[in-house]
Amino acid sequence: MLNVIFNLNLVLQALIAGLFTFSITVIGAAVVFIFKNKNKKFMNINLSLSAGIMLAASFFSLLMPSIKMSEELKLIPWLIVLIGFTLGSALLFFSDLFFKRIIKNNIDAKKRCYMIFSSITLHNIPEGMAVGVAFGSVLYHLDGATIIAAWTLALSIAIQNFPEGSAISLPLYSSGMKKKKAFMFSVLSAIVEPISSVIGAVLVMKIRILLPILLAFAAGAMIYVVVKEIIPESQNEKNNDLIGIYAIIGFVIMMVLDLSLG
């Protein structure tokens, strides 16, 4: 079964991977039908594992191939990585500032949840593009750019999508919205992932010179999400040292997979 999937067209694999990450968000959103509150310990373990995996993936599967491709295209590697990485992180930084300003001026609980929905939707776009770029870069046979690495990256994003799904549906339900409507809002926030996955894959496969900057862009966006949201969210309970160990485990898993199978 896996061999069949791995032998598919890269764009089709990017679509399947995007649909996979989307489906995990849907499962996370469905928690609203079972619980009124999240299981914090379980969510924190998931978040810390995915943080470690995404940090490793950002370096081994995105930044390293970006540097390698920049060298092959006779570009200036440090400049390309700097531009792409800065743009990726700046996009999410300024979007956060925008939504915080709106939230600050509006204390209505339900409208606050709508802002959370908008913010997570925006964050899902570079996550989806990161998956697509990872698959598209396989075409160029770069070090670290492999099918295994691309699927592992998709898996790490899917893991952290589970709590993201419930992070929208549960607050909306708590603010008075019906469960079905809260669930649908959470689902809609993730529909951009398979779309942006395909766009990312097609762009780097059709316009090769875009690959190094898009790889760095995806890395910048992912690291911003990890540092700004995933790690702080995973540290909101006791036993923070143990949560940190899960992040290290996640990093090691991704590193070993990338270096041994890539």
C-alpha positions as CSV (number, residue, x, y, z in Angstrom):
1,M,0.0,0.0,0.0
2,L,2.8,2.4,1.0
3,N,4.7,1.6,-2.2
4,V,1.7,2.4,-4.3
5,I,1.4,5.9,-2.6
6,F,5.1,6.6,-2.8
7,N,5.1,5.9,-6.6
8,L,2.3,8.3,-7.3
9,N,2.8,11.7,-9.0
10,L,4.4,14.2,-6.6
11,V,1.6,16.7,-6.9
12,L,-1.0,13.9,-6.2
13,Q,1.0,12.9,-3.2
14,A,1.1,16.5,-2.0
15,L,-2.7,16.6,-2.3
16,I,-3.1,13.3,-0.4
17,A,-0.8,14.6,2.3
18,G,-2.7,17.8,2.5
19,L,-6.0,15.9,2.8
20,F,-4.4,13.8,5.5
21,T,-3.4,16.8,7.6
22,F,-6.9,18.3,7.0
23,S,-8.6,15.1,8.1
24,I,-6.7,15.2,11.4
25,T,-8.0,18.7,12.0
26,V,-11.5,17.4,11.4
27,I,-10.9,14.6,14.0
28,G,-9.7,17.2,16.4
29,A,-12.7,19.4,15.8
30,A,-15.0,16.4,16.4
31,V,-13.9,16.4,20.0
32,V,-16.6,19.0,20.6
33,F,-19.2,16.3,20.2
34,I,-17.6,14.3,23.1
35,F,-16.0,16.6,25.5
36,K,-16.7,20.1,26.8
37,N,-13.0,20.6,27.7
38,K,-9.8,19.3,26.3
39,N,-7.6,16.7,28.0
40,K,-4.7,19.1,28.6
41,K,-2.1,16.4,29.3
42,F,-2.8,14.5,26.1
43,M,-2.8,17.7,24.1
44,N,0.4,18.9,25.6
45,I,2.2,15.7,24.8
46,N,1.0,15.8,21.2
47,L,2.0,19.5,20.9
48,S,5.5,18.9,22.3
49,L,6.2,15.9,20.0
50,S,5.1,17.8,17.0
51,A,7.2,20.8,18.0
52,G,10.3,18.7,18.1
53,I,9.4,17.0,14.8
54,M,8.7,20.4,13.1
55,L,11.9,22.0,14.3
56,A,14.0,19.1,12.9
57,A,12.0,19.1,9.7
58,S,12.5,22.8,9.3
59,F,16.3,22.3,9.3
60,F,16.8,18.9,7.7
61,S,13.9,18.9,5.2
62,L,13.6,22.6,4.4
63,L,16.6,24.8,5.2
64,M,19.3,22.3,4.2
65,P,17.7,21.6,0.8
66,S,17.2,25.3,0.3
67,I,21.0,25.9,0.8
68,K,21.8,23.0,-1.5
69,M,19.5,24.2,-4.3
70,S,20.8,27.8,-3.9
71,E,24.3,26.6,-4.5
72,E,23.2,24.5,-7.6
73,L,21.5,27.6,-9.1
74,K,24.5,29.8,-8.5
75,L,22.6,32.0,-6.1
76,I,23.9,33.4,-2.8
77,P,22.8,30.7,-0.2
78,W,22.8,32.9,2.9
79,L,20.9,35.7,1.2
80,I,18.2,33.3,-0.3
81,V,17.7,31.6,3.1
82,L,17.6,35.0,4.9
83,I,15.0,36.4,2.5
84,G,12.8,33.3,2.5
85,F,13.0,32.6,6.2
86,T,12.3,36.2,7.1
87,L,9.3,36.5,4.8
88,G,7.8,33.3,6.2
89,S,8.1,34.3,9.8
90,A,7.2,37.9,9.1
91,L,3.9,36.9,7.5
92,L,2.7,35.2,10.6
93,F,4.2,37.8,12.9
94,F,2.3,40.7,11.3
95,S,-0.9,38.6,11.0
96,D,-0.7,37.9,14.7
97,L,-0.3,41.7,15.4
98,F,-3.3,42.4,13.2
99,F,-5.6,39.9,14.9
100,K,-4.4,40.9,18.4
101,R,-5.3,44.5,17.6
102,I,-8.8,43.5,16.5
103,I,-9.3,41.3,19.6
104,K,-8.0,44.0,21.9
105,N,-10.7,46.4,20.6
106,N,-13.4,43.8,20.9
107,I,-14.0,41.9,24.1
108,D,-17.0,39.9,22.9
109,A,-16.2,36.2,23.5
110,K,-17.8,34.9,20.3
111,K,-16.1,37.5,18.1
112,R,-12.8,36.7,19.8
113,C,-13.3,33.1,18.8
114,Y,-13.8,34.2,15.2
115,M,-10.5,35.9,15.3
116,I,-8.9,32.7,16.6
117,F,-10.5,31.0,13.6
118,S,-9.1,33.5,11.2
119,S,-5.6,33.4,12.7
120,I,-5.4,29.6,12.6
121,T,-6.7,29.5,9.0
122,L,-4.0,31.9,8.0
123,H,-1.4,29.8,9.8
124,N,-2.6,26.7,7.9
125,I,-1.7,28.2,4.6
126,P,2.2,28.1,5.0
127,E,1.8,24.7,6.8
128,G,0.1,23.4,3.7
129,M,2.7,25.0,1.4
130,A,5.5,23.5,3.5
131,V,4.1,20.1,2.8
132,G,3.7,20.8,-0.9
133,V,7.2,22.3,-1.2
134,A,8.6,19.3,0.5
135,F,7.0,16.9,-2.1
136,G,7.9,19.2,-5.0
137,S,11.5,19.4,-4.0
138,V,11.9,15.6,-4.3
139,L,11.9,16.1,-8.0
140,Y,15.4,17.6,-7.8
141,H,17.0,14.8,-5.7
142,L,18.5,17.2,-3.1
143,D,20.0,16.0,0.2
144,G,17.2,15.7,2.7
145,A,14.5,16.2,0.1
146,T,13.0,12.7,0.0
147,I,9.5,11.1,-0.1
148,I,10.0,9.8,3.5
149,A,11.0,13.3,4.7
150,A,8.0,14.8,3.0
151,W,5.6,12.3,4.5
152,T,7.2,12.7,7.9
153,L,6.8,16.4,7.7
154,A,3.1,15.9,6.8
155,L,2.7,13.6,9.8
156,S,4.2,16.2,12.2
157,I,1.9,18.9,10.9
158,A,-1.0,16.5,11.2
159,I,-0.2,15.7,14.8
160,Q,-0.3,19.3,15.8
161,N,-3.5,19.8,13.8
162,F,-5.4,17.7,16.2
163,P,-5.3,20.2,19.1
164,E,-5.7,23.0,16.6
165,G,-9.0,21.5,15.5
166,S,-10.3,21.4,19.0
167,A,-8.8,24.9,19.7
168,I,-11.5,26.3,17.5
169,S,-14.5,24.1,18.0
170,L,-14.4,23.9,21.8
171,P,-14.1,27.7,22.4
172,L,-16.9,28.4,19.9
173,Y,-19.1,25.9,21.6
174,S,-18.3,27.3,25.0
175,S,-19.2,30.8,23.8
176,G,-22.7,29.6,22.9
177,M,-22.5,28.3,19.4
178,K,-24.1,25.0,18.5
179,K,-21.8,22.0,18.3
180,K,-22.4,21.4,14.6
181,K,-21.7,25.0,13.7
182,A,-18.6,25.1,15.9
183,F,-17.4,21.9,14.2
184,M,-17.9,23.3,10.7
185,F,-15.9,26.4,11.5
186,S,-13.0,24.3,12.6
187,V,-13.2,22.2,9.5
188,L,-13.3,25.3,7.3
189,S,-10.1,26.6,8.9
190,A,-8.2,23.6,7.6
191,I,-9.6,23.3,4.1
192,V,-6.8,25.7,2.9
193,E,-4.1,23.0,3.7
194,P,-4.7,20.6,0.8
195,I,-5.2,23.6,-1.6
196,S,-1.9,25.3,-0.5
197,S,-0.2,21.9,-0.6
198,V,-0.9,21.5,-4.3
199,I,0.0,25.1,-5.0
200,G,3.3,24.7,-3.2
201,A,4.2,21.5,-5.1
202,V,3.3,22.9,-8.5
203,L,5.2,26.1,-8.0
204,V,8.5,24.5,-7.1
205,M,8.1,21.9,-9.9
206,K,7.3,24.4,-12.6
207,I,9.5,27.3,-11.5
208,R,12.7,25.7,-10.2
209,I,14.3,29.0,-9.1
210,L,11.4,29.5,-6.6
211,L,12.3,26.3,-4.7
212,P,15.1,27.5,-2.4
213,I,13.2,30.6,-1.3
214,L,10.0,28.8,-0.8
215,L,11.7,26.1,1.2
216,A,13.2,28.8,3.5
217,F,9.8,30.6,3.6
218,A,8.1,27.4,4.8
219,A,10.9,26.9,7.4
220,G,10.5,30.4,8.7
221,A,6.7,30.1,9.0
222,M,6.9,26.7,10.7
223,I,9.5,27.8,13.3
224,Y,7.5,30.9,14.1
225,V,4.5,28.7,14.8
226,V,6.5,26.3,16.9
227,V,8.2,29.0,19.0
228,K,5.2,31.4,19.3
229,E,2.3,29.0,19.7
230,I,3.1,25.3,20.0
231,I,5.8,25.3,22.7
232,P,4.1,27.9,24.9
233,E,0.8,26.1,24.6
234,S,2.4,22.8,25.6
235,Q,4.0,24.4,28.7
236,N,0.7,25.5,30.3
237,E,0.6,22.7,32.8
238,K,2.9,21.1,35.4
239,N,5.7,18.7,34.6
240,N,7.2,21.1,32.0
241,D,10.5,19.3,32.1
242,L,8.8,16.1,31.0
243,I,7.0,18.0,28.2
244,G,10.4,19.3,27.1
245,I,11.7,15.7,26.8
246,Y,8.8,14.9,24.5
247,A,9.9,17.7,22.2
248,I,13.5,16.3,22.2
249,I,12.1,12.9,21.3
250,G,10.1,14.4,18.4
251,F,13.2,16.1,17.2
252,V,15.3,12.9,17.4
253,I,12.7,10.9,15.6
254,M,12.6,13.3,12.7
255,M,16.4,13.7,12.6
256,V,17.0,9.9,12.5
257,L,14.3,9.3,9.9
258,D,15.7,12.1,7.7
259,L,19.4,11.2,8.0
260,S,18.9,7.4,7.8
261,L,16.2,7.1,5.2
262,G,17.0,10.3,3.2
